[in-house]
Amino acid sequence: MNKKIVPTLFGFLYFILPMAFGQLPDSVAVVNKDWKITPIKKGITWKQGHFDKLFESQQEINLVEIDLRKYRKKICIAADSATLKKTTQFALENNALVAINGGFFDMKKGGSWDYVKADNNVVNTTKKKTDRADAILLIAKKIIEIQPASAIDYERSRVPNILLSGPLLIHQGEDAALSNNPFNNNRHPRSAVAITTDKKLIFIVVDGRNSLAAGMRLTELAKMLRWLGAKDAMNVDGGGSSTLYIKGATENSVINHPSDNKQFDHEGLRPVANIIYLKE
């Protein structure tokens, strides 16, 4: 072997191998996790797990898996063009069995920052384009897809339900490129939507801003979703907005620990502009 190549090769391995093996305990922890599993309905499963050491931190994770072969036609978007409502209120008004908060919104004036269409009605157009909103959720009777926003002219699309948000996390099984910025790199409560290789829709919320739950960087969220089998995935609004709802699962039907009240309970919900939900 060329003498110049040997040190270069060893240098490469010196940096790459620790990174690869450093991920191994995390991936094993997620894949082999003894999740608390609660069947909600045939084809709908709630999984909850606390990790004492995932990505070198405590993490509290709740997710719902929905079999799209059975429930594809019942996945919907609910939105209000100006009034902010708690995820629980949106869910009750729309007879939701399961719901997750949706995209980013104007906290002062209400309404979504980004394009939202629900039941063939354009609720909000994009107020200001950002690099963050680079993913699109498309929901119709025959399709539910997550795509790069650049892949479709969504404003002219005939798809009846469309949510623009992001960043895109996984596309066709590969991690999407994520910008180097505080929003992506800092740990926060996170909400995301994913579609798995075995045709399940995942609503997932990672708690944060608490000693029992650090929250995740978007790179960490993407890795975890890939380990859970995601083929396509997108981030939606996080922070105090992160809310996962299952009708009747708790006193107020919220199963995660929204952070706006700075308490590790189910009460700290932030009003939002839209939700993604499964109709009962």
C-alpha positions in Angstrom: 0.0 0.0 0.0 1.2 3.5 -0.8 3.0 5.0 2.3 1.1 8.2 1.8 -2.3 6.5 1.8 -1.8 4.6 5.1 -1.7 7.6 7.5 -4.6 9.2 5.6 -6.7 6.0 5.9 -5.9 5.7 9.7 -6.7 9.4 10.2 -10.1 8.9 8.4 -10.9 5.8 10.6 -9.8 7.7 13.7 -12.5 10.2 13.2 -15.2 8.1 11.6 -15.3 5.0 13.7 -15.9 6.8 17.0 -18.8 8.6 15.4 -20.3 5.4 14.0 -19.9 3.4 17.3 -21.1 6.4 19.3 -24.4 6.1 17.5 -24.6 2.3 18.1 -25.8 2.4 21.8 -28.4 5.1 20.9 -29.8 3.1 18.0 -29.9 -0.1 20.0 -31.6 1.7 22.9 -34.4 2.9 20.5 -34.8 -0.3 18.6 -34.7 -2.6 21.6 -36.6 -0.2 23.9 -39.2 -1.9 26.1 -41.8 0.7 25.2 -45.0 1.0 27.2 -47.5 -0.1 24.5 -51.1 0.8 24.7 -53.5 -0.3 21.9 -55.9 2.4 21.1 -57.9 0.6 18.4 -57.0 -2.1 16.0 -54.2 -0.7 13.9 -53.6 2.3 16.2 -50.9 2.0 18.9 -49.6 4.4 21.5 -45.9 3.9 22.6 -44.3 5.7 25.5 -40.7 5.5 26.6 -38.4 7.3 29.0 -34.7 7.1 28.3 -32.1 7.9 31.0 -29.4 8.2 28.4 -30.3 8.8 24.8 -28.0 11.2 22.9 -26.2 11.7 26.2 -29.4 13.1 27.8 -32.7 12.1 29.4 -35.5 11.9 26.9 -39.3 11.4 27.2 -41.0 10.2 24.0 -44.6 9.6 23.0 -45.7 8.4 19.6 -48.7 7.0 17.9 -48.5 4.5 15.0 -51.5 4.5 12.6 -51.9 1.8 10.0 -52.5 3.7 6.8 -53.9 0.6 5.1 -56.9 0.8 7.4 -57.1 4.5 8.3 -55.7 6.5 5.4 -59.1 8.1 4.6 -59.5 9.3 8.1 -56.3 11.4 8.3 -57.2 15.2 8.2 -56.0 18.7 8.8 -57.9 21.2 10.9 -57.0 24.9 10.8 -58.2 28.4 11.6 -57.0 31.3 9.5 -56.8 33.8 12.4 -57.8 32.3 15.8 -55.3 30.3 17.8 -56.7 27.3 19.7 -55.2 24.6 21.9 -54.7 21.2 20.2 -57.3 19.8 22.5 -59.9 22.3 21.3 -59.2 21.6 17.7 -59.4 17.9 18.4 -62.8 18.2 20.2 -64.3 20.4 17.5 -63.3 17.9 14.8 -64.1 14.6 16.6 -60.5 13.5 16.6 -59.3 10.3 18.1 -55.6 11.2 17.8 -54.1 14.6 17.0 -50.8 16.4 16.9 -50.0 20.1 16.6 -49.2 21.3 13.1 -47.2 24.0 11.5 -45.6 27.4 12.6 -47.9 30.3 13.3 -48.2 34.0 14.0 -48.4 34.3 17.8 -49.7 37.8 17.7 -52.2 37.8 14.8 -52.9 34.1 14.6 -53.0 31.9 11.5 -50.2 29.9 10.0 -47.0 31.4 8.7 -47.0 28.8 5.9 -49.4 27.5 3.3 -52.3 25.4 4.8 -55.2 23.8 2.9 -57.9 21.8 4.7 -60.8 20.0 3.1 -60.2 21.8 -0.2 -60.2 25.2 1.4 -57.0 27.3 1.5 -56.9 28.5 5.1 -53.6 30.4 5.0 -51.1 31.3 2.2 -47.5 31.7 3.1 -46.8 35.0 4.8 -43.1 34.9 4.3 -41.0 32.2 2.8 -38.3 30.7 5.0 -35.7 28.0 4.6 -37.3 26.2 7.5 -40.6 25.5 5.7 -39.1 23.1 3.1 -41.4 20.1 3.6 -45.0 19.3 2.5 -47.6 16.9 3.9 -50.1 15.9 1.3 -53.3 14.1 2.4 -56.0 12.7 0.1 -58.2 9.7 0.0 -55.7 7.7 -2.0 -52.4 9.2 -0.8 -50.6 10.4 2.2 -47.1 11.7 1.4 -44.3 13.7 2.8 -42.2 15.4 0.1 -39.7 18.3 -0.3 -41.8 21.4 -0.8 -39.8 22.0 -4.0 -41.1 18.8 -5.5 -44.7 20.0 -6.1 -46.5 23.2 -7.0 -48.6 22.9 -3.9 -50.5 26.1 -4.4 -52.0 24.7 -7.6 -52.4 21.2 -6.4 -55.8 19.5 -6.3 -54.8 17.6 -3.2 -57.5 18.6 -0.6 -55.3 18.7 2.5 -51.8 20.3 2.4 -49.5 21.4 5.2 -46.3 23.3 4.5 -43.8 23.1 7.4 -40.4 21.6 8.2 -37.6 21.2 8.1 -37.7 18.0 6.1 -36.0 15.3 8.1 -36.0 12.1 6.0 -36.8 11.6 2.3 -36.9 8.2 0.6 -35.0 6.7 3.5 -32.1 9.2 3.5 -31.5 11.9 6.0 -32.3 15.3 4.6 -29.6 18.1 4.7 -30.2 20.3 7.7 -28.9 23.9 8.0 -26.4 24.8 10.7 -28.5 27.2 12.9 -29.7 27.4 16.5 -33.2 26.3 15.7 -31.9 23.0 14.3 -28.9 22.5 16.6 -30.3 23.4 20.0 -32.4 20.9 22.0 -36.1 21.7 22.2 -39.4 19.9 22.5 -40.1 18.5 19.1 -43.1 17.3 17.1 -42.8 15.4 13.8 -44.8 13.3 11.4 -43.4 10.3 9.6 -44.4 7.6 7.2 -42.7 4.2 7.7 -41.6 1.6 5.2 -44.5 -0.7 6.3 -47.1 2.0 5.6 -47.7 3.4 9.1 -48.2 7.0 9.9 -46.3 8.2 13.0 -47.2 11.2 15.1 -44.3 11.7 17.6 -43.6 14.2 20.3 -40.3 14.6 22.2 -40.7 16.5 25.5 -38.1 19.1 26.5 -37.2 22.1 28.6 -37.2 20.0 31.8 -34.7 18.1 33.9 -36.5 14.9 33.0 -36.6 15.6 29.3 -33.8 17.5 27.4 -35.5 17.7 24.0 -33.7 16.9 20.8 -31.6 18.5 18.1 -33.2 17.9 14.6 -30.3 15.6 13.6 -31.1 13.5 16.7 -34.8 13.5 15.9 -34.1 12.4 12.3 -31.8 9.5 13.5 -34.4 8.3 15.9 -37.2 8.3 13.3 -35.0 6.4 10.9 -34.3 3.8 13.6 -38.1 3.6 14.1 -38.5 2.7 10.4 -39.4 6.1 8.9 -39.0 6.3 5.1 -40.2 10.0 5.0 -40.4 12.5 7.9 -40.9 16.1 8.6 -40.6 18.4 11.6 -43.5 20.5 12.5 -43.8 23.3 15.2 -42.1 22.4 18.4 -41.3 24.1 21.7 -44.4 25.0 23.7 -46.6 23.9 20.8 -45.6 20.3 21.0 -48.7 18.4 21.9 -49.9 14.8 21.3 -53.6 14.0 21.9 -55.4 10.7 22.3 -59.1 11.0 23.2 -59.7 9.8 26.8 -56.1 8.7 27.5 -55.6 11.2 30.3 -57.9 13.7 32.0 -57.5 16.3 29.3 -56.5 13.7 26.6 -52.9 15.1 26.3 -50.3 12.3 26.6 -47.0 14.2 26.5 -45.8 17.0 28.8 -46.3 20.4 27.0 -43.7 22.9 28.3 -45.4 26.3 28.3 -46.3 26.1 32.0 -42.8 24.9 32.9 -44.3 21.9 34.7 -43.8 18.3 33.8 -47.5 17.7 33.5 -50.2 17.6 30.7 -51.5 21.1 31.2 -48.9 23.4 29.5 -50.5 23.6 26.1 -49.8 26.5 23.8 -52.6 27.6 21.4 -51.8 26.8 17.8 -53.1 27.5 14.3 -53.7 24.0 13.0 -53.5 20.3 13.8 -53.1 17.0 11.9 -55.5 14.4 13.2 -57.2 11.0 12.9 -61.0 11.3 12.8 -62.8 9.0 15.1 
